[in-house]
């Protein structure tokens, strides 16, 4: 494909979108994973077969335009011993840097091929991670030390660098999820509740009472696009109002 515009789907399972490109991304191979930036202006896609990551720009007309790409051969030490798999691509920032789950958490600028390991005291394993709408990066760490890390970016000589600007001690929890709006949801089995915190203001906001019969080991949490409803799924699905904390509906 050498034309500048074509009508091609990003993935066979996705709706079609107009793509403007000068090269064939991923060598024409299947896309296994994609992530969107908080401002919805960029998307990163990963192909396991081609072992590549491609960054795209999304225009106001919802056209998806090829931006830049990264392959294993582009990676420099200490990132050169890993293969690209679906679960390695975690997110993309508004400044078009991707975060990868390698031996460490690594942020790589796909355009410049430069990267850095995210480091902070005690940061090894992590439970939840997301780029925030204000441009920061939130990483939540679990056992044995429960902590929230907030990273911010700065730019020097055209290269973004991320540094940990805040580390927040947390109580021992069972599960957690952090979302792009900065809301942190922490599951406690004793008492049987979910607590909602704002990582930006560091204030407690809401508590949701859970069903004692909820199956915890497959528990997932999701906010709707308006951030007004919280869905909690285990062996059943429960939907709560984020304004009142009241259970609105549940599957039977």
TORTOR-894617 format. One record per residue (C-alpha): residue in three letters; x, y, z. Coordinates in steps of 0.2 Angstrom, whole numbers, plus 5000, padded with zeros to 4 digits. Example, Ala and Ser with C-alpha at 12.3 -4.5 7.8 and 13.67 -1.06 7.14 Angstrom:
% residues 2
resn, xx, yy, zz
ALA, 5062, 4978, 5039;
SER, 5068, 4995, 5036;
END
This chain:
% residues 252
resn, xx, yy, zz
UNK, 5000, 5000, 5000;
UNK, 5009, 5016, 4994;
UNK, 4994, 5028, 4992;
UNK, 4992, 5042, 5004;
UNK, 4974, 5038, 5009;
UNK, 4964, 5022, 5010;
UNK, 4948, 5015, 5018;
UNK, 4955, 5001, 5029;
UNK, 4949, 4995, 5047;
UNK, 4962, 4996, 5061;
UNK, 4957, 4978, 5065;
UNK, 4945, 4966, 5057;
UNK, 4934, 4967, 5073;
UNK, 4933, 4986, 5073;
UNK, 4923, 4999, 5063;
UNK, 4931, 5006, 5048;
UNK, 4940, 5022, 5049;
UNK, 4949, 5033, 5036;
UNK, 4968, 5030, 5037;
UNK, 4981, 5042, 5029;
UNK, 4998, 5033, 5028;
UNK, 5014, 5033, 5017;
UNK, 5020, 5016, 5023;
UNK, 5012, 5000, 5027;
UNK, 5011, 4999, 5046;
UNK, 5014, 4983, 5055;
UNK, 5019, 4976, 5038;
UNK, 5001, 4972, 5035;
UNK, 5000, 4960, 5049;
UNK, 4986, 4958, 5062;
UNK, 4984, 4971, 5076;
UNK, 4983, 4962, 5093;
UNK, 4981, 4977, 5105;
UNK, 4977, 4995, 5105;
UNK, 4977, 5009, 5118;
UNK, 4970, 5027, 5117;
UNK, 4978, 5043, 5124;
UNK, 4968, 5052, 5138;
UNK, 4964, 5066, 5126;
UNK, 4958, 5054, 5112;
UNK, 4970, 5062, 5100;
UNK, 4982, 5047, 5098;
UNK, 4981, 5028, 5097;
UNK, 4995, 5015, 5098;
UNK, 4993, 4998, 5091;
UNK, 5004, 4983, 5093;
UNK, 5006, 4968, 5081;
UNK, 5014, 4952, 5089;
UNK, 5017, 4944, 5072;
UNK, 5026, 4960, 5065;
UNK, 5034, 4963, 5083;
UNK, 5030, 4982, 5080;
UNK, 5021, 4996, 5088;
UNK, 5013, 5010, 5078;
UNK, 5007, 5027, 5084;
UNK, 4993, 5036, 5075;
UNK, 4985, 5053, 5076;
UNK, 4966, 5055, 5077;
UNK, 4960, 5071, 5068;
UNK, 4944, 5081, 5072;
UNK, 4936, 5072, 5057;
UNK, 4940, 5055, 5065;
UNK, 4953, 5051, 5052;
UNK, 4967, 5040, 5059;
UNK, 4984, 5045, 5052;
UNK, 5000, 5036, 5053;
UNK, 5013, 5045, 5064;
UNK, 5028, 5034, 5068;
UNK, 5033, 5016, 5072;
UNK, 5044, 5006, 5083;
UNK, 5051, 4988, 5081;
UNK, 5062, 4977, 5092;
UNK, 5077, 4982, 5082;
UNK, 5074, 5000, 5087;
UNK, 5075, 4997, 5105;
UNK, 5091, 5001, 5114;
UNK, 5099, 4994, 5130;
UNK, 5091, 4989, 5142;
UNK, 5076, 4986, 5132;
UNK, 5083, 4975, 5118;
UNK, 5079, 4957, 5125;
UNK, 5060, 4957, 5125;
UNK, 5047, 4953, 5112;
UNK, 5031, 4963, 5109;
UNK, 5016, 4954, 5116;
UNK, 4998, 4960, 5118;
UNK, 5000, 4962, 5137;
UNK, 5016, 4972, 5135;
UNK, 5007, 4988, 5129;
UNK, 4999, 4997, 5143;
UNK, 4995, 5015, 5137;
UNK, 5000, 5030, 5127;
UNK, 5002, 5048, 5134;
UNK, 4995, 5064, 5126;
UNK, 5013, 5067, 5121;
UNK, 5013, 5051, 5111;
UNK, 5024, 5041, 5122;
UNK, 5020, 5023, 5125;
UNK, 5022, 5013, 5141;
UNK, 5027, 4995, 5140;
UNK, 5027, 4981, 5153;
UNK, 5044, 4974, 5152;
UNK, 5055, 4968, 5166;
UNK, 5052, 4986, 5172;
UNK, 5039, 4998, 5167;
UNK, 5047, 5008, 5152;
UNK, 5041, 5023, 5144;
UNK, 5047, 5025, 5125;
UNK, 5045, 5039, 5113;
UNK, 5041, 5030, 5097;
UNK, 5047, 5045, 5086;
UNK, 5064, 5047, 5094;
UNK, 5066, 5029, 5099;
UNK, 5072, 5035, 5116;
UNK, 5065, 5028, 5133;
UNK, 5067, 5027, 5151;
UNK, 5063, 5015, 5165;
UNK, 5051, 5022, 5178;
UNK, 5059, 5022, 5195;
UNK, 5054, 5026, 5212;
UNK, 5058, 5019, 5229;
UNK, 5049, 5003, 5231;
UNK, 5042, 5003, 5214;
UNK, 5044, 4985, 5207;
UNK, 5027, 4976, 5205;
UNK, 5011, 4986, 5202;
UNK, 4993, 4983, 5202;
UNK, 4985, 4997, 5191;
UNK, 4992, 5011, 5180;
UNK, 4985, 5024, 5169;
UNK, 4989, 5041, 5161;
UNK, 4978, 5054, 5168;
UNK, 4969, 5068, 5159;
UNK, 4980, 5081, 5168;
UNK, 4995, 5074, 5159;
UNK, 5002, 5064, 5174;
UNK, 5004, 5046, 5176;
UNK, 4997, 5036, 5191;
UNK, 5004, 5019, 5196;
UNK, 4996, 5009, 5211;
UNK, 5007, 4997, 5219;
UNK, 5001, 4982, 5230;
UNK, 5009, 4969, 5241;
UNK, 5020, 4971, 5251;
UNK, 5020, 4990, 5252;
UNK, 5004, 4998, 5246;
UNK, 5007, 5014, 5238;
UNK, 5001, 5027, 5224;
UNK, 5015, 5035, 5213;
UNK, 5011, 5051, 5203;
UNK, 5024, 5054, 5189;
UNK, 5024, 5070, 5180;
UNK, 5034, 5075, 5164;
UNK, 5046, 5088, 5159;
UNK, 5054, 5092, 5142;
UNK, 5072, 5095, 5139;
UNK, 5081, 5096, 5122;
UNK, 5065, 5090, 5114;
UNK, 5064, 5074, 5125;
UNK, 5051, 5071, 5139;
UNK, 5057, 5064, 5155;
UNK, 5046, 5057, 5169;
UNK, 5049, 5059, 5187;
UNK, 5040, 5054, 5203;
UNK, 5033, 5070, 5211;
UNK, 5022, 5061, 5224;
UNK, 5021, 5045, 5233;
UNK, 5006, 5041, 5244;
UNK, 5005, 5027, 5257;
UNK, 4989, 5017, 5256;
UNK, 4981, 5004, 5267;
UNK, 4982, 4986, 5263;
UNK, 4969, 4982, 5249;
UNK, 4962, 4967, 5240;
UNK, 4961, 4975, 5222;
UNK, 4961, 4992, 5214;
UNK, 4958, 5002, 5198;
UNK, 4964, 5019, 5193;
UNK, 4956, 5029, 5179;
UNK, 4961, 5043, 5167;
UNK, 4950, 5056, 5177;
UNK, 4962, 5053, 5192;
UNK, 4949, 5042, 5202;
UNK, 4956, 5028, 5212;
UNK, 4944, 5014, 5217;
UNK, 4951, 5002, 5231;
UNK, 4943, 4986, 5236;
UNK, 4943, 4981, 5255;
UNK, 4937, 4964, 5260;
UNK, 4936, 4969, 5278;
UNK, 4925, 4980, 5278;
UNK, 4917, 4973, 5262;
UNK, 4917, 4990, 5253;
UNK, 4925, 5000, 5238;
UNK, 4932, 5017, 5243;
UNK, 4934, 5030, 5230;
UNK, 4948, 5043, 5231;
UNK, 4954, 5057, 5220;
UNK, 4973, 5056, 5217;
UNK, 4974, 5074, 5211;
UNK, 4966, 5081, 5227;
UNK, 4971, 5066, 5238;
UNK, 4953, 5067, 5245;
UNK, 4941, 5053, 5250;
UNK, 4925, 5055, 5239;
UNK, 4913, 5040, 5241;
UNK, 4911, 5022, 5248;
UNK, 4902, 5008, 5240;
UNK, 4895, 4993, 5250;
UNK, 4898, 4976, 5241;
UNK, 4888, 4961, 5241;
UNK, 4896, 4948, 5253;
UNK, 4893, 4935, 5239;
UNK, 4903, 4944, 5227;
UNK, 4917, 4933, 5219;
UNK, 4933, 4943, 5222;
UNK, 4946, 4933, 5211;
UNK, 4939, 4939, 5195;
UNK, 4933, 4956, 5201;
UNK, 4934, 4971, 5188;
UNK, 4929, 4989, 5189;
UNK, 4923, 5001, 5175;
UNK, 4917, 5019, 5174;
UNK, 4905, 5024, 5161;
UNK, 4910, 5038, 5149;
UNK, 4901, 5052, 5159;
UNK, 4909, 5045, 5176;
UNK, 4892, 5044, 5184;
UNK, 4891, 5025, 5185;
UNK, 4903, 5012, 5192;
UNK, 4901, 4994, 5186;
UNK, 4909, 4980, 5197;
UNK, 4909, 4963, 5190;
UNK, 4913, 4946, 5199;
UNK, 4902, 4932, 5198;
UNK, 4888, 4945, 5196;
UNK, 4888, 4963, 5189;
UNK, 4884, 4977, 5201;
UNK, 4881, 4995, 5195;
UNK, 4883, 5010, 5207;
UNK, 4879, 5028, 5206;
UNK, 4896, 5038, 5209;
UNK, 4886, 5053, 5215;
UNK, 4877, 5044, 5229;
UNK, 4886, 5027, 5231;
UNK, 4869, 5019, 5230;
UNK, 4867, 5002, 5221;
UNK, 4857, 5005, 5205;
UNK, 4856, 4988, 5197;
UNK, 4863, 4971, 5198;
UNK, 4863, 4955, 5187;
UNK, 4853, 4940, 5194;
END
